[in-house]
Amino acid sequence: MKKIFLIFCISAGILSSAQIGIKTPTPKSTLDVNGDVNLRDKLSVFNPTDNSISQGNNDQILVSQGAGNPPIWKSLRIPEYEPNKFYLIFNNSFSDKTGVTFSSTEESSNGASRSTTLVKDTNYSSLNQFKKIASLSQPFFVYSTESKTYFQFETVVQADFSANTSPDISIDYACGIFVDDKLVNLRQRNLKASSASSTFITHNQIGMVQNLSKGQHTVSVACSRLKSYNTSANLGIGINVASNIDSFITQSSLKVDVYEIPQVFNSILN
């Protein structure tokens, strides 16, 4: 008798409003179930675009496409990670053709006490005459509390020396890699005059920092002129200060790689 009464109610609902409500007198869709639903057989999705019916493939799930659009089948793409192993989670690279220049009057006072002032975690704001290479200041993301972030910086350093073979004509400079304006890596070098005018060298630098906090961070590169020896030549880092090379040759690049022991996944749907 209960079954007959249910069939009667469903039929009445179809005739009156073309909506069916189970355990609800006010259905809000074609079929509105107020309770648990058990499926004992296949589940199909109708696509009105081509009038096709799809049952999906093994291990696929239904994903909403928003109001007014039919759901679609999607495949899970959960990668298989081995525990306690680092995986490359984030990587990107950046370039800059603007660079920074230093006259002979722009020497950093940090050059006189390098061992005590140019140390790890020093704040950028406390360093004298350090200039950031503009386009290399970029955000990156860390998703795990166990991570290793590697930085690879490359640029060209040039001075407009006159042609001179004296070994006493040179300039000391330094470039630092900063994370959230904290110094994490520093390299110092010396550029010497030579028998050719406007000497230049390639500067390569690799740094690493471990276990940054989860979330967004900012990497930046800043350089400084530390000390000059018998010269007032201009110094360019990532930019040409003479006509024998151009901005294409002197441009700077920075590569960022974040390796993590995964704890949080990004999107897992194809």
VMD Tcl script that draws the C-alpha trace (Angstrom):
set ca {
  {0.00 0.00 0.00}
  {2.90 2.37 0.81}
  {4.46 1.69 -2.59}
  {1.16 2.45 -4.35}
  {0.82 5.69 -2.38}
  {4.43 6.72 -3.27}
  {3.83 6.02 -6.97}
  {0.62 8.07 -6.77}
  {2.49 11.00 -5.16}
  {5.27 10.89 -7.75}
  {2.75 10.77 -10.59}
  {0.86 13.70 -9.09}
  {4.10 15.66 -8.81}
  {4.97 15.00 -12.44}
  {1.52 16.05 -13.62}
  {1.42 19.23 -11.54}
  {4.93 20.66 -11.80}
  {7.24 18.19 -13.63}
  {9.30 18.07 -10.41}
  {9.70 15.13 -8.04}
  {10.41 15.57 -4.36}
  {11.31 12.68 -2.07}
  {10.94 13.55 1.61}
  {10.28 17.16 0.64}
  {6.94 18.73 -0.33}
  {8.68 21.59 -2.20}
  {11.21 20.13 -4.70}
  {13.69 22.67 -6.03}
  {14.77 20.71 -9.10}
  {13.46 18.00 -11.42}
  {14.43 15.43 -8.77}
  {14.97 16.66 -5.21}
  {15.96 13.98 -2.68}
  {16.04 14.94 0.99}
  {18.10 12.03 2.27}
  {20.71 9.45 1.30}
  {20.99 8.11 -2.26}
  {22.32 4.66 -3.11}
  {23.26 3.81 -6.71}
  {23.22 0.10 -7.52}
  {24.02 0.38 -11.22}
  {25.53 2.78 -13.76}
  {25.48 6.59 -13.59}
  {25.26 8.37 -16.95}
  {25.54 12.02 -17.99}
  {23.62 13.46 -20.93}
  {25.40 16.04 -23.10}
  {22.82 18.24 -24.87}
  {25.45 19.56 -27.28}
  {25.73 16.32 -29.22}
  {22.90 14.34 -27.55}
  {25.41 11.80 -26.25}
  {25.26 9.82 -23.03}
  {28.53 9.19 -21.22}
  {29.21 6.83 -18.34}
  {32.82 7.99 -17.97}
  {35.91 5.82 -17.67}
  {37.33 3.84 -14.79}
  {38.39 6.06 -11.83}
  {36.82 9.22 -13.26}
  {34.67 11.55 -11.16}
  {31.86 14.00 -11.99}
  {32.79 17.68 -11.85}
  {30.36 20.60 -12.02}
  {30.74 23.15 -14.81}
  {28.54 25.71 -13.12}
  {24.87 26.65 -13.29}
  {23.12 25.75 -16.52}
  {25.90 23.44 -17.74}
  {25.97 19.64 -17.55}
  {28.62 18.05 -15.32}
  {31.57 16.34 -17.00}
  {33.76 13.38 -16.18}
  {37.29 14.21 -15.00}
  {40.32 12.06 -14.26}
  {42.20 12.28 -10.98}
  {45.92 12.90 -11.39}
  {47.35 12.27 -7.94}
  {51.11 11.78 -8.34}
  {52.82 8.96 -6.50}
  {55.30 10.42 -4.03}
  {57.74 8.41 -1.99}
  {57.89 9.52 1.66}
  {60.77 11.74 2.83}
  {61.99 12.47 -0.69}
  {62.31 15.92 -2.24}
  {60.52 16.73 -5.49}
  {60.70 19.77 -7.75}
  {57.45 21.63 -6.99}
  {58.14 25.16 -8.30}
  {60.57 26.48 -10.90}
  {60.79 29.66 -12.94}
  {63.36 31.93 -14.55}
  {63.57 35.69 -15.05}
  {65.74 38.14 -16.98}
  {66.69 41.82 -16.82}
  {68.42 44.19 -19.27}
  {68.38 47.27 -17.03}
  {71.09 46.29 -14.56}
  {72.79 48.69 -12.15}
  {75.71 51.09 -12.50}
  {78.15 52.56 -9.97}
  {80.40 55.58 -10.26}
  {83.67 55.85 -8.35}
  {81.86 57.81 -5.62}
  {79.32 55.03 -4.96}
  {81.50 52.62 -3.03}
  {79.80 50.74 -0.21}
  {81.00 51.33 3.32}
  {80.44 47.59 3.86}
  {83.59 46.96 1.84}
  {85.74 47.99 4.80}
  {84.25 45.42 7.21}
  {83.02 42.62 4.97}
  {83.38 39.76 7.42}
  {81.05 41.39 9.93}
  {78.54 43.21 7.70}
  {78.13 40.89 4.70}
  {76.74 37.94 6.64}
  {73.73 35.66 6.26}
  {70.29 37.06 7.14}
  {71.50 40.66 6.99}
  {68.60 42.89 5.99}
  {68.87 44.60 2.62}
  {67.99 47.97 4.14}
  {71.04 47.86 6.42}
  {73.52 47.41 3.55}
  {75.10 50.55 2.17}
  {75.06 51.26 -1.60}
  {73.55 47.92 -2.60}
  {71.28 48.28 -5.66}
  {68.62 45.78 -6.71}
  {68.43 44.53 -10.28}
  {64.82 45.52 -10.89}
  {63.26 42.69 -12.93}
  {64.89 39.96 -10.84}
  {62.71 40.80 -7.82}
  {60.02 38.15 -8.18}
  {57.55 36.15 -6.05}
  {57.73 32.38 -5.59}
  {55.76 29.89 -3.51}
  {56.57 27.23 -0.92}
  {53.92 24.66 0.02}
  {55.80 22.47 2.51}
  {57.66 23.09 5.76}
  {60.46 20.84 4.45}
  {61.99 22.47 1.40}
  {65.22 23.40 -0.38}
  {65.18 26.44 -2.65}
  {68.02 26.90 -5.15}
  {68.90 30.12 -6.96}
  {71.13 30.47 -10.01}
  {72.13 34.02 -10.95}
  {74.18 35.00 -13.99}
  {75.18 38.40 -15.32}
  {78.00 40.32 -17.01}
  {80.15 42.84 -15.10}
  {81.98 45.59 -16.98}
  {84.10 48.66 -16.22}
  {85.06 51.37 -18.71}
  {88.78 50.94 -17.96}
  {91.28 52.37 -20.40}
  {93.57 49.76 -21.95}
  {96.16 49.10 -19.25}
  {98.19 46.08 -18.15}
  {98.85 47.28 -14.62}
  {97.76 44.59 -12.12}
  {96.94 47.31 -9.58}
  {93.96 48.72 -11.51}
  {90.80 46.87 -10.51}
  {87.43 47.05 -8.72}
  {86.01 44.80 -5.99}
  {82.26 44.19 -6.17}
  {79.68 41.91 -4.55}
  {76.29 40.49 -5.51}
  {73.82 39.07 -3.03}
  {70.67 36.96 -3.34}
  {67.94 37.97 -0.91}
  {64.72 36.24 0.19}
  {62.18 38.60 1.73}
  {65.04 41.15 1.87}
  {67.21 38.81 3.98}
  {70.65 37.92 2.59}
  {70.88 34.19 1.82}
  {73.89 34.09 -0.52}
  {76.76 36.43 -1.44}
  {79.67 36.35 -3.89}
  {82.57 38.82 -4.09}
  {84.84 39.21 -7.11}
  {87.46 41.53 -8.55}
  {87.37 42.99 -12.06}
  {90.83 43.90 -13.39}
  {91.94 46.19 -16.19}
  {93.65 44.51 -19.14}
  {95.43 45.31 -22.38}
  {91.95 45.68 -23.92}
  {89.76 48.60 -22.97}
  {86.42 48.22 -21.14}
  {87.11 44.85 -19.55}
  {84.11 42.60 -18.79}
  {83.60 39.21 -17.14}
  {80.74 36.75 -16.67}
  {79.52 36.43 -13.09}
  {77.87 33.15 -12.00}
  {76.37 32.53 -8.57}
  {74.40 29.67 -7.01}
  {72.67 29.91 -3.64}
  {70.39 27.76 -1.50}
  {68.08 28.24 1.46}
  {66.25 25.53 3.43}
  {62.86 25.20 5.11}
  {61.29 28.54 4.30}
  {57.87 29.11 5.82}
  {54.86 27.99 3.78}
  {53.42 30.68 1.52}
  {54.62 33.38 -0.84}
  {58.16 34.75 -0.71}
  {60.09 37.30 -2.77}
  {63.56 36.75 -4.20}
  {65.74 39.66 -5.25}
  {69.32 40.27 -6.38}
  {71.33 43.32 -5.31}
  {74.93 44.26 -6.06}
  {77.45 46.78 -4.77}
  {80.80 48.36 -5.61}
  {83.04 47.60 -2.62}
  {86.46 49.08 -3.34}
  {88.39 50.65 -6.24}
  {92.14 50.33 -6.80}
  {93.79 53.18 -8.71}
  {90.76 53.84 -10.90}
  {87.70 56.07 -11.19}
  {86.12 53.95 -13.95}
  {82.37 53.36 -13.99}
  {81.14 49.87 -13.09}
  {78.15 48.21 -14.75}
  {76.49 45.01 -13.52}
  {73.93 43.59 -15.94}
  {74.36 46.61 -18.21}
  {77.05 47.86 -20.59}
  {79.02 50.99 -19.66}
  {81.00 51.01 -22.92}
  {80.22 50.35 -26.57}
  {82.15 47.09 -27.05}
  {79.18 45.00 -25.77}
  {75.43 45.60 -25.72}
  {72.45 44.97 -23.40}
  {71.76 41.58 -24.98}
  {75.19 40.33 -23.88}
  {75.13 41.96 -20.45}
  {71.56 40.98 -19.45}
  {71.05 39.22 -16.12}
  {69.14 36.00 -15.48}
  {67.83 34.31 -12.35}
  {66.51 30.76 -12.02}
  {64.49 29.60 -9.00}
  {63.90 25.91 -8.14}
  {61.91 24.86 -5.06}
  {62.26 21.22 -3.98}
  {59.88 19.96 -1.31}
  {58.78 16.91 0.61}
  {55.13 17.21 -0.49}
  {52.51 17.96 2.12}
  {49.83 19.80 0.10}
  {48.74 19.10 -3.46}
  {47.59 21.63 -6.01}
  {44.76 20.82 -8.43}
  {44.40 17.06 -8.93}
  {42.00 17.12 -11.86}
  {42.76 16.88 -15.58}
}
mol new
graphics top color blue
foreach p $ca { graphics top sphere $p radius 0.5 }
foreach p [lrange $ca 0 end-1] q [lrange $ca 1 end] { graphics top cylinder $p $q radius 0.2 }
display resetview
